[in-house]
Amino acid sequence: MTAFKPEPSQPDASRPEASQSGTLTTDLAAVWANARQLYPIYLELAREFVIDVPACGDLEVDADSPPRESVEQAQLWLDQMDEKIQVHQLRQFLQTSSPVNNDGLSAMLRHFLEKTPRNNSARDKIDFLLVQYFSQAAPTELEDKRADLAYVAQGLEPVLGRVELKAPVWLNGLDRVLEAARQCASLDELLHGGVLEQGRKAKAQSGDLFYLPIALVAFTRFGYLMRRVFFRLMLADLNNILEGLSELEEKGVETIDCRRAQFSDKEPILRLRMICQSWKVMFQAEYSSGQPLRMLVDLRASVDAALGRGAGAEGAGVAAVAPRAFAAAAGLAAPSVAAPKVAAPTQVPHGQIEKLGTKVARAEAQEFEVAAQEWNADAQPDSPTWKKK
């Protein structure tokens, strides 16, 4: 087993407390140091998502030993930013465009773990940050079976300290959710089969028990392994689509009906191929990303339908394809199809594919609708609890 090389533990931050002398106490110094580390990250978040917030004058000065009032103002500014920053924005920022390293993630985790009162937003941010922290520190070749509680606890030791590994029985259900996820054959099955909802229910219904050190380790392991399942299925779907597009091209098909995926009824295969290649880079968000994933699932269904595979394939997309090979076999000229003009791959302007992907990624839509059922730690993967209502 490859051992982690933990970073030196930093002092725990606590909220500012009054000092009779008016000088910076040890606790205040820790809070101030953490705030100084978080400030540039929060400013970048504000710029990324156009969050209208004034700069913090005390942190702009960046003094080494500020008075207690400056520390309190810095903490207040961070708390106000926490209310404005949504967890999905944090996910997108840290997984796609952020240079934040593990030191920055550690500062964010200390900040949220010390926050009171605790609410759902802070809990979800802690959950994500722990998974992101572990993911960045873990070796890329780490096998799923080696990522047990002991290994994850070792990786999180710089932020959680040493954790007693005796897990309560109620956490055992997370392994059954993971097993059900591994049995999913497609992203569609994962997103619509109720598996993700089971994980969300477990987190929501744990209440304050979520903050137990062993629970934080267990949920981090769960999130890390679920993320791996998600990306495996996502890449498999993308590869399936690209292979299907190649098969259609070999048959002389130029366009297919992709209305179910919010494209046109005569969508050029060349453009679909470019978009899928851009999605391979773009889809770096958490597995509850919503609309873009719906389009990916529906695009695979559209390609399968054009190939005559899968449910609802019969008659699907027939009017929208331009089958040159089929027309030639019948001794006819290929039909003329008014399809949007697209440049050849070598002529695509730099950044055009990225623009296509960005338009999809930022589409404002609801999250995927998944089965709503109660979390049941004793449910087996093949029990009715796992079936969509």
DAUR-V558029 format. One line per field, one symbol per residue. ss: DSSP state (H for helix, E for strand, - for the rest). phi: phi as a letter, one per 20 degrees, with the letter a starting at -180 (. if undefined). burial: + if it has 16 or more other ideal C-beta (glycine too) atoms within 10 Angstrom, else -. A space follows every 10 residues. Layout:
ss: ???
phi: ???
burial: ???
This chain:
ss: ---------- ---------- -----HHHHH HHHHHHHHHH HHHHHHHH-- ------HHHH H------HHH HHHHHHHHHH HHHH--HHHH HHHHHHH--- -HHHHHHHHH HHH------H HHHHHHHHHH HHHHHHH--- ---HHH--HH HHHHHHHHHH --------HH HHHHHHHHHH HH----HHHH HH--HHHHHH HHHHH-HHHH H-HHHHHHHH HHHHHHHHHH HHHHHHHHHH HHHHHHHHHH ----EE--HH H-----EEHH HHHHHHHHHH HH-------- HHHHHHHHHH HHHHHH---- -------HHH ---HHHHHH- ---------- ----HHH--- -HHHHHHHHH H--------- ---------- ---HHH---
phi: .fefdgfgfd ffecfgcfcf emefefffff ffffffffgf ffffffffdl eebffegfff flffcffgff ffffffffff fgfeeeffff gfffecceef efffffffff fffefcfecf ffffffgfff ffffffefff egegfeeegf fffffegfdd mfdfeeefgf efffffffff ffefebfgff fdenffffff fgffeflffg efgfffffff fgffffffgg ffffffffff ffffffffff enedccecff emdeeceffg fffffffffg effdeffdfn ggfgffffff ffffffemdn fmffnfmffd edeffffffe mdfffecedg fcffgfdfgg nfffffffff fefebffgec fdbffcfefe geeggeeff
burial: ---+-----+ --+--+---- ---++-++++ +++++++++- +++-++---- -----+-++- -----+-+-+ +++++-++-- ++--+-++-+ +++++--+-+ -+-+++++++ +++-+----- ++++++++++ +++++-++-- -+----+-+- ++++++++++ --+---+--+ +-++-+++-+ ++-+-+++++ +++++++++- +++--+---+ -+-+++++++ ++++++++++ --++--++-- ++-++--+-- -+++++++-+ +-++-+++++ ++++++-++- -++-++++++ ++++++++++ +++++++--- -----++--+ ++++------ --------+- ---------- --+--++--+ +------+-+ +-+-+++-+- +---++---
